[in-house]
Amino acid sequence: MKMKKLLAILTVGAMVAATLTGCGGSQEAAPAAEPAKEAAAPAAEAAPAEEAESGEVQKITLWATGSENVNAIFDTLTKDFNTNSEYAGKYEVELQFMLSGTGTQTLTDMLAAAKKAGETDTDYDIVDLSGDDLSKMVSLIGEESFVKLDASKIPNAAGVKAKSSIATDYCQPYRGTTVILAYDSAKVATPPKTVGELADWIKANPGRFGYNQPGTGGAGDSFARTAVYNFLPEEALTSSDEKWVSEWDEGFAYLKDLGKSMYQSGGDVVYVAKNQGTLDLLNQGEIDMCPNWADMVLSQRAKGEIKDSIKITQLTDKPFTGSLQSLVIPTFGSHEDGAYAFINYMLSAQAQEIMLKQMAAIPLIDANTMDMTGYEDLKELSVDNFRLMSIGDLSTQFNERWDNEIGAGN
């Protein structure tokens, strides 16, 4: 093994050994596998790579980061790819997973360092990136640091409509996640469908709606930030330009007005911590509606951890923010062939159903090609309506202002 590969693996090993706990949320990360350069058609038809022709299994390394649930799903997927896919016996994917919040060096830091150091033959064969991380990588090393994808080598992508708004030609989305409106259908027969209807419902039903403190979970972040950024041009959603800070006033006034009708305990408005906090309130009947992650709600409902009456819906005019998880092939990796094969596998009905059943991931292929039993709600979510939000360091200023004006003022 090349010394640089050994050092990279030792670095990750030390991080993972430091802590085996984590959580995921979306924001989540994932591992990767490796396909053959010739994977222009589904593997069964594609010509095997040169290494595979000699009878040797080509090994590829998938890098991912995120919470434990993401680690678990990639563990399942890589094992399935290696032993139960059309690529079994040709390619073998090894997962290098970094739990979020562990160690001081992130996966994006490592990728950027390898590129800036001029590395050309690393084991970063395929990398899983969230929308925010992809945006960060593009700003650090440019989209050209990734292979411009050849659609002929990813035949399963033909039916995928979802496209990343960043580095569109250099990344392949494979699953979706988004913040939705979770509600108790036993109490709310017709949930709001627009931002205006939601505001009207909150005011007409004081104390029956809640969202978690921004900074403690992505659902609360999404609700508060979209409430403010709905008053700004759409371009502001993916900008870290300081000029937008001076335009937050109208949105914060709107949030403060809604705050009078939020969930209360002991006569005071309370914003609980974390996504799970509001979902617990909903499940306990303390509130009737809250923003939350679609995958979180549906996976817990499938396990019987929350009531069957809890449903989800997506606002139609200005939805809460979501994200497309994507795979990229760094130009400084070693096995482009296998990377293509793994990407194609991830867009198969086989892999999409695994992600659906294990983590309630929103499929990016035709839902009719898989068993959606128990996850029928996802058919109503349109990935075309996902809104990506990436405001960089402005998020820190945003949270501080929310703490001072909203959280502490109610």
C-alpha positions as CSV (number, residue, x, y, z in Angstrom):
1,M,0.0,0.0,0.0
2,K,1.4,3.4,-0.9
3,M,2.5,5.5,2.1
4,K,-0.1,8.2,1.5
5,K,-2.9,5.6,1.5
6,L,-1.6,4.1,4.7
7,L,-1.4,7.5,6.4
8,A,-4.9,8.3,5.2
9,I,-6.3,5.1,6.6
10,L,-4.4,5.5,9.9
11,T,-5.8,9.0,10.3
12,V,-9.4,7.9,9.8
13,G,-8.8,4.8,12.0
14,A,-7.7,7.1,14.8
15,M,-10.7,9.3,14.5
16,V,-13.1,6.4,14.5
17,A,-11.4,4.8,17.4
18,A,-11.7,8.0,19.4
19,T,-15.5,7.7,19.4
20,L,-18.0,5.2,18.1
21,T,-21.0,7.4,18.7
22,G,-22.6,9.9,16.4
23,C,-25.8,11.0,14.9
24,G,-26.9,11.8,11.5
25,G,-28.9,14.2,9.8
26,S,-29.2,14.4,7.5
27,Q,-26.7,15.5,7.8
28,E,-25.2,12.3,7.0
29,A,-22.4,10.8,5.1
30,A,-21.8,7.7,3.2
31,P,-19.2,5.3,1.8
32,A,-18.5,4.3,-1.7
33,A,-17.7,1.5,-4.1
34,E,-16.0,1.1,-7.4
35,P,-17.3,0.2,-10.9
36,A,-15.5,-0.4,-14.1
37,K,-14.5,2.2,-16.6
38,E,-16.4,0.3,-19.2
39,A,-19.6,0.3,-17.2
40,A,-21.4,2.1,-20.0
41,A,-24.3,-0.4,-19.7
42,P,-25.6,-2.2,-16.7
43,A,-22.8,-4.3,-15.3
44,A,-24.3,-7.5,-16.7
45,E,-23.7,-6.1,-20.2
46,A,-20.7,-3.9,-19.6
47,A,-17.2,-5.1,-20.5
48,P,-15.3,-5.8,-17.3
49,A,-12.3,-3.6,-16.4
50,E,-8.8,-4.8,-17.3
51,E,-8.1,-5.9,-13.7
52,A,-11.4,-7.9,-13.7
53,E,-10.5,-9.6,-17.0
54,S,-7.5,-11.1,-15.4
55,G,-9.7,-12.7,-12.8
56,E,-8.6,-10.4,-10.1
57,V,-11.3,-8.5,-8.2
58,Q,-10.8,-4.8,-8.5
59,K,-10.9,-3.1,-5.1
60,I,-12.2,0.4,-4.7
61,T,-12.5,2.7,-1.7
62,L,-15.6,4.6,-0.8
63,W,-15.3,7.6,1.6
64,A,-18.2,8.9,3.5
65,T,-19.1,10.9,6.6
66,G,-22.1,11.5,8.8
67,S,-24.1,9.9,11.6
68,E,-24.3,6.3,12.7
69,N,-27.4,5.6,10.7
70,V,-25.5,6.6,7.5
71,N,-22.6,4.4,8.5
72,A,-25.1,1.5,9.0
73,I,-26.8,2.0,5.6
74,F,-23.4,2.1,3.7
75,D,-22.3,-0.9,5.5
76,T,-25.3,-2.7,4.2
77,L,-25.0,-1.3,0.7
78,T,-21.3,-2.1,0.3
79,K,-21.8,-5.7,1.5
80,D,-24.8,-6.1,-0.9
81,F,-22.7,-4.6,-3.8
82,N,-19.8,-7.0,-3.0
83,T,-21.8,-10.2,-2.7
84,N,-25.2,-9.8,-4.2
85,S,-25.1,-7.4,-7.1
86,E,-24.3,-7.8,-10.8
87,Y,-20.9,-6.6,-10.0
88,A,-20.1,-9.2,-7.4
89,G,-16.8,-11.0,-8.2
90,K,-15.6,-8.1,-10.4
91,Y,-15.4,-5.2,-7.9
92,E,-15.1,-5.0,-4.2
93,V,-15.8,-1.8,-2.3
94,E,-14.1,-1.0,1.0
95,L,-15.8,1.7,3.1
96,Q,-13.9,4.4,5.0
97,F,-16.4,6.1,7.2
98,M,-15.8,9.1,9.4
99,L,-18.4,9.8,12.1
100,S,-19.5,13.4,12.1
101,G,-18.3,15.4,15.1
102,T,-15.3,13.2,15.7
103,G,-11.8,14.6,15.4
104,T,-10.7,18.0,14.2
105,Q,-10.1,17.1,10.5
106,T,-13.2,16.6,8.3
107,L,-13.4,14.6,5.1
108,T,-13.7,17.8,3.0
109,D,-10.4,19.0,4.7
110,M,-8.7,15.8,3.7
111,L,-9.9,15.9,0.1
112,A,-8.9,19.5,-0.2
113,A,-5.4,18.8,1.3
114,A,-4.8,15.9,-1.1
115,K,-5.8,18.0,-4.1
116,K,-3.7,21.0,-3.0
117,A,-0.7,18.7,-2.3
118,G,-0.8,17.6,-5.9
119,E,-1.6,13.9,-5.1
120,T,-2.6,12.0,-8.2
121,D,-3.0,8.4,-7.1
122,T,-4.9,8.3,-3.8
123,D,-7.5,5.9,-2.5
124,Y,-10.2,8.5,-2.8
125,D,-11.9,6.5,-5.5
126,I,-15.5,7.6,-4.8
127,V,-16.8,10.1,-2.2
128,D,-20.3,10.7,-0.8
129,L,-21.1,14.4,-0.2
130,S,-24.1,16.3,1.1
131,G,-25.2,19.5,-0.7
132,D,-23.3,21.6,1.8
133,D,-20.1,19.6,1.6
134,L,-20.2,19.6,-2.2
135,S,-20.6,23.4,-2.1
136,K,-17.7,23.6,0.2
137,M,-15.5,21.4,-2.0
138,V,-16.3,23.4,-5.1
139,S,-15.3,26.6,-3.3
140,L,-12.1,25.1,-2.0
141,I,-10.7,23.1,-5.0
142,G,-13.2,23.7,-7.9
143,E,-15.6,21.3,-9.6
144,E,-12.9,20.3,-12.0
145,S,-11.3,18.3,-9.2
146,F,-13.9,15.7,-9.9
147,V,-14.4,13.6,-13.0
148,K,-17.0,15.0,-15.4
149,L,-19.4,12.2,-15.4
150,D,-20.0,10.1,-18.5
151,A,-23.8,9.3,-18.6
152,S,-23.2,6.3,-20.8
153,K,-21.4,4.7,-17.9
154,I,-24.3,5.2,-15.5
155,P,-27.3,3.8,-17.4
156,N,-29.5,3.6,-14.3
157,A,-29.3,7.4,-14.1
158,A,-31.4,7.8,-17.2
159,G,-34.6,8.0,-15.2
160,V,-33.3,10.3,-12.5
161,K,-34.8,13.7,-12.8
162,A,-33.1,15.2,-9.7
163,K,-30.1,17.4,-10.5
164,S,-27.7,19.1,-8.1
165,S,-27.6,22.9,-8.5
166,I,-23.9,22.8,-7.8
167,A,-21.3,21.0,-10.0
168,T,-24.2,19.5,-11.9
169,D,-22.1,17.6,-14.4
170,Y,-19.6,16.3,-11.8
171,C,-21.8,14.6,-9.3
172,Q,-24.6,12.0,-9.3
173,P,-27.5,12.4,-6.8
174,Y,-28.6,9.0,-5.4
175,R,-31.0,9.8,-2.6
176,G,-33.0,12.7,-1.2
177,T,-33.8,14.0,2.2
178,T,-35.9,17.0,3.1
179,V,-37.6,18.8,6.0
180,I,-41.3,18.4,5.8
181,L,-44.4,19.2,7.8
182,A,-45.1,16.4,10.2
183,Y,-48.7,16.3,11.6
184,D,-51.1,14.1,13.6
185,S,-53.8,13.2,11.1
186,A,-56.1,12.2,14.0
187,K,-56.2,15.9,14.9
188,V,-55.5,17.7,11.6
189,A,-57.6,16.4,8.8
190,T,-56.4,18.9,6.2
191,P,-52.8,20.1,6.8
192,P,-51.6,23.5,5.4
193,K,-50.2,23.3,1.9
194,T,-48.7,26.8,1.5
195,V,-46.6,29.1,3.6
196,G,-49.5,31.5,4.1
197,E,-51.9,28.6,5.1
198,L,-49.3,27.4,7.6
199,A,-49.0,30.8,9.2
200,D,-52.7,31.1,9.4
201,W,-53.0,27.6,11.0
202,I,-50.3,28.4,13.6
203,K,-52.1,31.6,14.7
204,A,-55.5,29.9,14.7
205,N,-54.2,27.1,16.9
206,P,-52.0,28.7,19.5
207,G,-49.7,26.3,21.3
208,R,-50.2,23.4,18.9
209,F,-47.1,24.1,16.7
210,G,-43.5,24.0,17.6
211,Y,-40.0,23.9,16.1
212,N,-36.7,23.1,17.7
213,Q,-34.0,25.7,18.4
214,P,-31.9,26.5,15.4
215,G,-28.4,25.1,15.8
216,T,-29.6,22.0,17.6
217,G,-31.2,20.2,14.6
218,G,-31.7,20.7,10.9
219,A,-35.5,20.8,11.1
220,G,-35.5,23.9,13.3
221,D,-32.8,25.4,11.2
222,S,-34.8,24.9,8.0
223,F,-38.0,26.3,9.5
224,A,-36.4,29.5,10.9
225,R,-34.1,30.2,7.9
226,T,-36.7,29.6,5.2
227,A,-39.1,31.8,7.2
228,V,-36.6,34.6,6.9
229,Y,-35.2,33.9,3.5
230,N,-38.7,33.6,1.9
231,F,-38.5,37.4,2.0
232,L,-35.3,37.5,0.0
233,P,-34.3,36.6,-3.5
234,E,-33.9,32.8,-4.1
235,E,-30.2,33.4,-4.8
236,A,-29.7,34.3,-1.2
237,L,-30.4,30.7,-0.2
238,T,-27.0,29.6,-1.5
239,S,-24.9,32.7,-0.7
240,S,-22.6,33.6,2.2
241,D,-22.4,37.2,1.2
242,E,-22.6,39.5,4.2
243,K,-25.0,41.8,2.3
244,W,-27.9,39.6,3.1
245,V,-27.6,40.1,6.8
246,S,-29.0,43.6,6.6
247,E,-32.1,42.2,4.8
248,W,-33.1,39.8,7.6
249,D,-35.2,42.2,9.5
250,E,-38.5,41.5,7.8
251,G,-38.1,37.8,8.3
252,F,-37.2,38.0,11.9
253,A,-40.2,40.2,12.6
254,Y,-42.3,37.5,11.0
255,L,-40.8,34.8,13.2
256,K,-41.3,37.0,16.3
257,D,-44.9,37.4,15.4
258,L,-45.4,33.7,15.0
259,G,-43.6,33.1,18.2
260,K,-46.6,34.3,20.2
261,S,-48.5,31.2,19.0
262,M,-45.8,28.6,19.5
263,Y,-45.8,25.6,21.9
264,Q,-46.0,26.6,25.5
265,S,-45.1,25.0,28.8
266,G,-45.9,26.5,32.2
267,G,-47.3,29.6,30.4
268,D,-44.1,30.3,28.5
269,V,-43.2,29.7,24.9
270,V,-40.7,26.9,24.7
271,Y,-38.4,25.9,21.8
272,V,-37.1,22.4,22.6
273,A,-33.7,21.1,21.6
274,K,-33.1,18.8,18.6
275,N,-35.3,17.4,15.9
276,Q,-36.2,14.5,18.2
277,G,-37.5,17.0,20.8
278,T,-40.3,18.3,18.6
279,L,-41.1,14.8,17.2
280,D,-41.5,13.6,20.8
281,L,-43.9,16.4,21.5
282,L,-45.9,15.5,18.4
283,N,-46.0,11.8,19.4
284,Q,-47.1,12.7,23.0
285,G,-49.9,14.9,21.8
286,E,-48.4,18.1,23.2
287,I,-48.5,19.6,19.7
288,D,-50.3,18.7,16.5
289,M,-47.7,19.8,13.9
290,C,-44.0,20.5,13.5
291,P,-41.2,20.6,10.9
292,N,-39.0,17.5,10.8
293,W,-37.0,15.3,8.5
294,A,-39.0,13.0,6.3
295,D,-36.6,10.1,6.8
296,M,-36.7,10.5,10.6
297,V,-40.5,10.5,10.8
298,L,-41.1,7.6,8.5
299,S,-38.3,5.4,9.8
300,Q,-39.6,5.8,13.4
301,R,-43.1,5.2,12.4
302,A,-42.1,2.0,10.5
303,K,-40.5,0.8,13.7
304,G,-43.5,1.6,15.8
305,E,-41.7,4.3,17.8
306,I,-44.3,6.9,17.0
307,K,-48.0,6.8,16.3
308,D,-49.3,5.5,12.9
309,S,-51.5,8.7,12.7
310,I,-48.4,10.9,12.2
311,K,-48.2,11.8,8.6
312,I,-46.0,14.1,6.5
313,T,-46.7,16.7,3.8
314,Q,-44.7,19.1,1.7
315,L,-45.5,22.8,1.3
316,T,-46.2,23.5,-2.4
317,D,-45.1,27.1,-2.8
318,K,-41.9,27.5,-0.8
319,P,-41.0,24.1,0.7
320,F,-38.6,23.7,3.6
321,T,-35.0,23.1,2.6
322,G,-33.8,19.6,1.7
323,S,-30.7,18.0,0.2
324,L,-29.6,15.6,-2.5
325,Q,-26.9,13.3,-1.4
326,S,-24.5,12.8,-4.2
327,L,-21.5,10.7,-5.2
328,V,-18.4,12.1,-6.9
329,I,-15.2,10.6,-8.4
330,P,-12.1,12.7,-7.5
331,T,-9.7,13.1,-10.4
332,F,-6.9,12.2,-8.0
333,G,-8.4,8.8,-7.2
334,S,-7.1,5.5,-8.5
335,H,-10.1,3.4,-9.8
336,E,-12.5,5.3,-11.9
337,D,-13.9,2.1,-13.4
338,G,-15.1,0.7,-10.1
339,A,-16.5,4.1,-9.1
340,Y,-18.8,4.2,-12.1
341,A,-20.0,0.7,-11.3
342,F,-20.8,1.6,-7.7
343,I,-22.7,4.7,-8.8
344,N,-24.7,2.7,-11.3
345,Y,-25.5,0.1,-8.5
346,M,-26.7,2.9,-6.2
347,L,-29.3,3.9,-8.7
348,S,-30.6,0.4,-9.1
349,A,-34.1,-0.6,-7.7
350,Q,-32.2,-3.1,-5.5
351,A,-30.1,-0.4,-3.7
352,Q,-32.8,2.2,-3.7
353,E,-35.2,-0.2,-1.9
354,I,-32.5,-1.0,0.7
355,M,-32.1,2.7,1.5
356,L,-35.9,3.2,1.5
357,K,-36.5,0.3,4.0
358,Q,-33.5,0.9,6.2
359,M,-33.4,4.7,6.5
360,A,-36.6,6.0,4.7
361,A,-34.4,7.7,2.0
362,I,-36.4,9.4,-0.7
363,P,-35.9,7.3,-3.9
364,L,-34.7,9.1,-7.0
365,I,-35.9,6.5,-9.4
366,D,-39.4,5.5,-10.4
367,A,-41.2,4.4,-7.1
368,N,-43.1,1.8,-9.1
369,T,-40.0,-0.3,-9.5
370,M,-39.8,-1.0,-5.8
371,D,-41.9,-2.1,-2.8
372,M,-43.0,1.1,-1.1
373,T,-45.2,-0.6,1.6
374,G,-45.1,1.5,4.7
375,Y,-43.4,4.4,3.0
376,E,-46.2,5.5,0.7
377,D,-46.0,9.1,2.0
378,L,-42.7,9.5,0.1
379,K,-44.6,9.2,-3.3
380,E,-46.0,12.6,-2.5
381,L,-42.7,14.3,-2.1
382,S,-41.2,15.9,-5.2
383,V,-37.4,16.1,-5.3
384,D,-37.8,18.6,-8.0
385,N,-39.1,21.0,-5.3
386,F,-36.1,20.5,-3.0
387,R,-34.5,23.8,-1.9
388,L,-30.9,23.7,-1.1
389,M,-29.7,26.2,1.5
390,S,-26.0,26.9,2.1
391,I,-25.2,30.2,3.7
392,G,-21.8,29.4,5.1
393,D,-20.6,31.4,8.1
394,L,-23.8,33.5,8.1
395,S,-25.5,30.5,9.8
396,T,-23.5,31.4,13.0
397,Q,-24.8,35.0,12.9
398,F,-28.3,33.8,12.1
399,N,-28.4,31.5,15.2
400,E,-27.0,34.2,17.4
401,R,-29.7,36.7,16.3
402,W,-32.4,34.0,16.7
403,D,-31.2,33.3,20.2
404,N,-31.2,37.0,21.2
405,E,-34.5,38.0,19.5
406,I,-36.6,34.9,19.4
407,G,-35.4,32.3,21.8
408,A,-34.7,34.6,24.6
409,G,-37.6,37.0,23.9
410,N,-40.5,34.6,24.4
